[in-house]
Amino acid sequence: MAGISPTPIVRIAVFVLLLVHSHCFYLPGVAPQDFFKGDELKVKVNKLSSIKTQLPYSYYSLPYCPPKHIVDSAENLGEVLRGDRIENSPYVFKMREPELCKILCRLTLNEKTAKEFKEKINDEYHANMILDNLPLVVPIQRPDQENVVVYQHGFHVGLRGQYAGHKEEKHFIHNHLAFTVKYHKDLQTDSARIVGFEVKPYSIKHDFEGEWKEENTRLTTCDPHAKRLVTNSESPQEVEDKKDIIFTYDIEFKESDVKWASRWDTYLLMADDQIHWFSIVNSLMIVLFLSGMVAMIMLRTLYRDISKYNQLETQEEAQEETGWKLVHGDVFRPPTNSDLLCVYVGTGVQFFGMILVTMIFAMLGFLSPSNRGGLMSAMLLLWVFMGLFAGYASARLYKMFKGTEWKKITIKTAIMFPAIVFTIFFVLNALIWGEKSSGAVPFGTMFALVALWFGISVPLVFVGSYIGYKKPAVEDPVKTNKIPRQIPEQAWYMNPAFSILIGGILPFGAVFIELFFILTSIWLHQFYYIFGFLFIVFIILIITCAEITVVLCYFQLCSEDYLWWWRSYLTSGSSALYLFLYAAFYFFTKLEITKPVSGILYFGYMLIGSYAFFVLTGTIGFYACFWFTRLIYSSVKID
């Protein structure tokens, strides 16, 4: 303690005391809100979504009953990119004041509006709503399991089928909504917090007495005074030209034991969670076992090799030596297209940093589903700020390859990967815009993305490159010969294409089960929340990529082939090919997409995802091999 002044100790003590006495805080938009009896509850409407088309539309793109003034809610970057369009609604809820058969409006269809409703019903569109940051769900009883309820996000716009013995299929609209608002009551203050927002949709052809008097009209099909309530869709409302549709709703308030902090738990329950957990654990056990086997073989073989090489005493013995020591004069020779390798390695470091930090934030609960669009916003911003590490990594490698034009490599690192992704994204966005979908990114948001890229990311890449290039170059553990050694003819199983394709199987095997649930959450509009397990899978992916690349690199060097730089990157990076093939398999077996535009969107976005996965896994494999070769060649005596 003699070397430490009392001032830092006091500061540390004060900091610890502040931590002990600090209060919890809530993220903006996800803080609890207390409501007293009679308080107005603001129901908001969100996009119309379909798993058949993957094209979201704004709620009022259909001629639903609008409020007097439609007001858009402020959306974050992630929400806009997801296609969310949150607006106010004409629904009037008063806390703990139930309503029965409340008339919303009367609508007379024409040929155009009837066609719009029919198209959305054919494509199985759901209408989404939000109350106190909770999405609207439809509880559905599972037929195979009693007392098990699954939740469908949003209610179907309508349904299609035969009615009253007619052979012709007709379209029916869900025009009566029976809402259930669940609340958790505070016994001391009589206030309550909303913990559930459910609905049961019905299609009913409403009749009324006398003249139409807007909200004061008395309906004969739905009258609380005569105790006539909507409990089924016996006489459904048909969607046809010149048909009148009366939109109505009920509100029921139910007290619940669920506390506000746990209100998302019911939304996040997965229908096949046992299969999910068992599959992931099984996959992890297999991968861990394989990793252990690989590590054991490598350590024993390498230890024997290094001991043998270091015990060679005579010149004759040295001339007879075989294996990886023979290529020591060429193993650190710069590869062909070394500039491109530097760019890809830098981009991979950027991706690695983004995913690692995102997962840590997600596990801490900052990016939960309650914070809509938070995950995508965080990933974009982290990608931008990780440009610093991308520049640093590419410049360090470039200087090791004796490169002199560091600015050129910096520009390539800052622009190449984002430009490819942005081009694909722009083409896909043009297709979405052509379909008049709300999923089309507006010009303002597109400009904001370009501003983030050129205004923050590019300068940070330059800063990182400058710092990296100013540092002393990484020294090779052995000298490189002036004349390259001839590579002997290789066995068929050491063919670059074969070994690269084999190398990608194990890393893909580590993630493909988790990949199924990620694809389901994206394309079947379900919540993904098991970030703790995803982090474990990510760690296993890193270990697997590293070990399979090191093993194949070792075999390659033993067969006196020293061109390991690009092969190390492509070996683990080839797992992206399997990912894309699996995405194609998922498309044809799990999804019901029929529209060509939707298919192009799916494969376009999966191409971007696979490309990013290639950059990530390739960089992990490269750095593992880079560390391995430096380690083994610095461990042997070379004259």
N, C-alpha and C positions, 0 to 999 in steps of 0.2 A: 504493500500500500504506500510505501515511501515515495514511489515515483509518480503517484497520482495526486494532483492538487484537489482540495476539498470542493472547489467549484463544480467540476463535472459530477461528483458524487451527489451534491445537493440537487443539481439539475435532474439527474436520473431518478432520485428519490421523489422529487416533485412530479415528474412525468408519470411514475408508477402510481402515485396517489391520485393524479388526475384520471388515469385509466380506471382505477378502482371506483371512483365517484362519478364516472361519466354516465350519461343516459343513453339509452338506445335511440336510434333514429330510423326513419323509414325513407325509402326511396321515393322520389316524386311520383305521384300517380298511384302508388300502391299503399298509402297510409290508410288506417281504418277510419271510417266515418260513422258517427252516431246519428241515428234518426229517432225523433220522437213521434208519437202518434199524430197523424195528420200532416206530417212533413211531405213535401212533394218529392217524388223519386223520378229522376230523369232517365227515361229509357232512350237509348241511342240505337240506331240501326247501323249495321256494317254491310259489307259486301255480300253479293250473291255468289256462292261458290259451288263447284261441281267437281267430283273426282273423275267424271267421264271426259270433261273438256279441259280441265285445269286452267280455264280462263275465267277470272273473277269479273264481276260487273257490279257497278254501284247499285244499291238497293232501289233507288228511284229510277233506274233504267227501265224497270217494269212500272206500269201505271198504278202502283200502290197508293193508298191514301197519304197525301203529303201534309206536313204542317203548314201554317200560314207562310212562314219564312224558313227555307231550308238553310241551316247553318252547318258548315263543315267544321269538324273538330280539328285542332292542331295535331298533326301527326309527325312522329319522328321519322328519321331517314329509313329505319328498318321497316316501319309500317307501310310507308309509301312503296318500297321495293317489294313488299309482300302483296301489294294490291289492296290493302285495307283502305276503305273510304268510310270514315265514321261521321255520321250526320245525326241531327236531332230527329225526333219522331212525334207523331200526333198522339201517342199513347199517354194518358194521364193516370199516374199511380199516386195514391196517398197512403202513406205508411200505416199499415195495420187497419186499413179501411177497405174491406172487400167490395168488389163490384160484380154484378151479374148482368150478363147480356147488354153490355155497354156498346152502343152503336158508334162506329168510327166514321164511316162514310158510305155513300152509295155510289156505285160506279156503273155506267152503261158502256159495255164493250162495243167497239167497232171492229171492222175486219182486221185492222192493223194491230190493235191491242190484243185481240183474241189470238192472233198469230204469235205475238211476242210471248204471251203466257204459255201457249202450247209448246213452243220451242224450248222454253226453260223447263217445262214439265217433262218433255221427252229426254232432255239432257240431265234430268235428275238434279236440278239446282236446289240448294238449300238457302234459306233466308237467315241471316245471322243478326243477332241483337246483343246489346250489352246493357247491364244494369249494375251500377257501382263497380265497374271494372270486371264483372263476372260475365262470361259469355252465356248465351241462352243454350240450354240443352234439352233434348227430348229423352226422357227415361224409357228404355226398352227392356222388357223382361226377357231374359235368355231362355229359350225353350228347352235347352238341354240341362239347365241347372236351376233348381228352385231357389227363390230368394236372392238371386243374383241379377242385378240391374246394370246394364251398360248404358252409356250416355252418348247420344248422337249430337254432334254440334250443329245447331240450327235446325229448323224444321223444313221439310220438303215444301216447295212452292205449291205442288199439287200432286195428283196421281193420275194414272191412265189405266183404264180397264173397261170391262163390260158391266152393264147395269140393267136391272129389271128385265132380264131375258133377251136384251138386244145383242145380236151377234157382233155388231160394229163396236169397235173400241172408241171410247169417248174420253175427253180430258176433263178432270174435275179439279177445282181450286180449293185450297185450304183457306177458307174465309172466316173461320171462327177459331180463335186462339184462347185456350184455357190456361192462363198463367198461374204458376204457383211460386210465390216468393217466400223463401225460408229465412227466418231471422233468429238470431240468438239474443235473448233479452238480458239486460243488466237489471237485476232485482233492486239495486240500490237507487238508481237514477231513473228507472222506467224507460231508459233509452234502449235502442236495439241496433244491432249490426246485421247487415244482409250477408247470409252465408250460402244461399242457393237461389238459382233462377231457372225454373223449369217451365215447360209448356207441353200441352197436348193439342195438336192441331186437328181440326175437324173440317169437313166439307159439308155444308148444309144449305139447301135452297130456302132462304128466309121468305116468309110471307108476312104481310102487315095489314092492319085494319085501316080503313079510311084513306085519307090523303097522306102523302109523305111530308113529314114535318121535321126533317133532319134528325137530330139526336132525341127529340121528344116523341118520335114515332113508336107505337106499341106493336111489337112483333108477335105474331101468333105462334111462330115456331120456337120462340125463345123468350119467355116472359117470367121474370122472377115473381111477379104478383100472383100469377096463376100456377106457380111452381112448375113451370115448363122449362127445363134446362137442357142444354145440348150435351148429350152423353154418348152419341154415336153419329155415324154419317149415313143414316137410313135413306134420306133423300138428298143426295149430294148436289152441289152447285156445279152445273155444267159450264164449260168455257166455250162459248160460241158467239158469233156476231149478233149484235143487238140484244144480248142478254144483260139483265140487271144483276149486279152482284152487291150484296150488302155485307160489309166487313164488320164483325163484332168481336168482342173479347170479354172474358171473365178474369177476375183477379182474386186469388185466394192467398191468404197469409197463413203460414204454418210456423209455429215455434219449433226450434230445433236445438238439440243438445250440442251440435257441432259449434266449436268456437271459431272466431274470425280467423285466427292463425292457421286453422286446419281446414278452411273452407275449400281450398283447391285440391285436397286429398281425393275427394270423390271424382273430380274431373280427371285426375291423373292415374286412376286405377286402370290397369290394362286387363283386357279380357282374358289373355292367356299368359298371365304373369309367371305361373309356375314353369311353363315350357320355356319362357324367356330366360328365367334365372338358371334353370338346369342346363340349357343349351350353352349359355355364356360360360358358366363354371366348367362344363365339360370341355369346351373349346380351350379355355385357359389352362386347364390341367394338361391337355395334350400338348399344347404349345410349350408350356413350362417343362414338361418331360423331354420334348425334343431339344429344347434349348440346353437343358442340363447335359444330355447325351453329347450334343455338339461341343459344348464347352469342355467336357471331360476329354473327349478324343483330341481336340485341338491342343489342350494344355499338355497332355502326355506326349503327343507326337512332336510338338514344338520343342519341348524340354529335351527330348532325346536328340533332335536335330542339332540344337544349339550346343549341347554337350559334345556331340560327335565332331562338329566343325571346329570347336575350340581345342580339341585334343589332337588335331592333325599337326604333326610336328615336321615331317620330312616334306621336301618339295615334290617327291613322287606321289605321296599320299594326297597332297594338295591338287596335283594335276588330275588325279583319278576321282576327285569329288564330283558329285552330281547334285541335282536338286536346285533349290531356290538360291543358294549362295552363289552359284555360277553367274547369275544375271545381276549381281550387285552393281556392276558398272553401267547398267542401262535402266535399272528399275525406277530411278528418279529423273529419267529423261522426259522433258516436257512433251505432252501428247499432241497429236494433230488437233486443230481447232481448239487450242487451249483457251482462247478468248471466250468461246461459247461455253466451255466448261465452267469458267470463272463466273459467268453470268448466271448459269443454272444453279451453281452452288450458292451464290449470294441470294438468289430468289428463294431457294429451299430454306435457307437460314431465316429469311423473312417470314416464310410460311410457318416454320417450326415455332418461332417466337409468338406469332399470332395465335396459333392453336393452343399452345401451352398456357399462355396468359388467359385466353378465353375460357379454357376448361377450369382453371383455378377460380376465376370469377363466377363461373356457372355453379361450381361445387359449393361456393360460399353463399349462393342464393341470390346474387345480384342480377342474374340473367334468367330468372324463373319465368314460366309462361305468363304470370300475372303482369310482368313488365313487357307488354306487347312490343315487338320489334326491337327489344333491347339486345337480343343475341346478334342479330344481323348488324345493327348499328355499332356494337362493340367490336365485331370482327373487322368491319371496314376501317374504323378508326385505328385499331391496333395494327392492321396491315400497313396503314399510312405511316405510323410512328416506328414500326419495325424496319422501315427503309434505312434507318441508321445502321442497323446490324447487317443488312444486305450489302450496303456499300462497303462496310468494313471487311466482311468475309471475302467478297469478290476481289477487293484491292490487295488483301494479304496474299491470296492465292496467286493473283496476277504478278505480284512482285517476286514471288518464289519462282515463277516461270520466267523470270528475267524480263518481264514486260516493261515498257517505258512510257507508253501512252495511257496513263491511268484515267484521264478524262474521257477517252473514248470508251473504255470498259465501263465507266460509271454511267454514262448516258445509256449504254445498252442494258445495264442492270436495272436502271430506273424505268426504262420504257418498254423493253421487249415483251416480257410476260404480261404486264397490264394491257399493252396495246393489243395483243392477241385475244385476251379475254374480253376487252372492251369492244373489239370488232364483232366477235360472236354475239355478245350481249346486245349490241346495237342492232344487228340483223334480226335477232329474236324479238327485240322490243318493237321493231318496225312491223313485224308480223302481228304482234299483240295489238298494236295501234290500229292496224288494218282491220282487226276484228272488233274494234271499238270497245275493247275491254278496259276495265279500271286498272288491270294489272300493268298497263303500259306506263312506263316511267315518264312523268312530265318533263318538259324541256328544262324547267327550273332545277329539278332534282338532278337531271343529267349534267347540267352545268356545274352544280355543286360537287358532283363526283369528279368531274374534270379538274375543278378548282382544288379539291383535296389532293388529287394526284400530282398536278404540276405545281401547286402552291406550297404543299407541305412535304409530300413523299419524295419528289425529285430533289429538293434542296437537302433533305435529310440523308438521302443516298450519297450526295456529294460530300456532305460533312463526314459521314462514315468512311467514305473512300479516302478522303484527305487524311484522316487520322490513321487509317490502316496502311496507307502507302508511305506515310512518314516514318512508320516503325521499321526497325531493321528487318531484312528479309529472313524468312525461316531457312535455316541452314540444313542441307541434306546430311544424313549420318554417314554417307559414303560418297566418294567422288564418282562423277559420271564420265565414262569414256568418250573420247571424241568421235570414234567410229562406232556406229550401232552394231550390236551383235546380231547375227542371223538367227532367226527363230526356227527351230527344227519343226518338222512336220508333226502335226498334232493328231492325237487319237480322235475318233468320231465324237466321243462324248465330251471332248474339250473344245468342240466347235463353238465359236462365240455365240451364234444364234441359239444353239441348244442349251448351253449353260445359262444364258441370260433368261430364257423362257422358264427353265427349271427353277432358277433363283426366285422368281416372282410368286411361285405357288405358296410357299410357307408364309410370307407376310400377308398374302391375301387370306390364307386359311385362318390367320389370327383375328381377322376383323369381319369375315363375311357374315357371321351370325348377327353381330351387332349392326352390320350394314343393312340387314333386312329390316330391322326396327327403325333405323334412320330413314330409309327409303319410304317406309310405311308412314312415318310421321310427316314427311314432306309431301308425298303424293296422295296419301289417303286422308290428309288433314287431321292428323292426330297429334296430341302433345308429346314431345320428347323431353324427358326430365331426368333420366338415370345417368347424370353426368359423372357420378362417382365411379360407376362401372365402366363408363366410356373412358375415363381417365386411366383405369387399370388396363383396359384393352389398348389404349394408346401407348402405355409403357411397354406392354408385351409386343406391340408392333415395332417399337424402337429396338428392343432386344432382338427380335426375330430378324429384322432387316439387317442389323449389324452382324449377327452371327452367321447368317446364310451367306452374306457377302464376303465375310472374312474367310469362311471355309472354302468357297469357290475361288477366291483370290489366292489362297494358299495352294490349292491344287494347280491353279494356273501357273504360279511361279515355280512350283516343283517340276512342271513340264517345260520349264525354261521359256515361257512366254511372258515377257515383261510389260506388255501393253495392257496394264491393269487400270489406268485412270478412268477411261470412259466405261470400261466393262463393269467396274465397281459401281458406277452410277446407274448403269442400265440394268444390272442384275436385280437389285431390289426395286428399282423404278418400274420394272416390267410387271409388277403386281397391279399397276394401274390398268394394264390391258385386261387382266382378269376381272378387275372391278367393272370395266365398261361392258365386258361380255356378260357379267352377272346382271348388270343394269338392263341389258337387252332381254335376258331370260326373265327378269322380274316384270318387265313391260308386257311380255306376251303371256305370262302365267298369272299375274296378280291384278293387272290393271285392265280396265274395260274402255280404254281410249279408242275412239273410232275416227275422230276428225284428223285429217292430215296435219293441220296446223298444230294441234295438240301433240301429235307424235313428234313433229319437228322440234317443238319446245322441249319435250322430255329429253330427246337425244341430244339437243343442243346444250341444255343445262348439265346433263350427265357427262357430256364431253368436257365441259369446263371443270366439273368436279374431278373427273379422271385425270385431266391434265395437271390439276393442282396436286392430286395424290401422287402422280409421277414425280413431280418436282420435290415433294416432301420426302417420299421414301427413297428416292435416288440420292438425295443429299445425305440422309442418315447413313445409307450404305457407303457412300463415298468417304465420309469422315471416319467411319469405322475402319475401312480398308487403309485409309491414309495413316491413321494411328497405328494400325497393325504392322504395316510395312516399315514404318519408322522404328517401331519397337524391335522387330526381329533383326533388322539390319544394323541397329546400334548395339545389338547383344552379341554379335560375333566378331572375332578378330579377323580383320582383312588387311593383308600386306599391301 
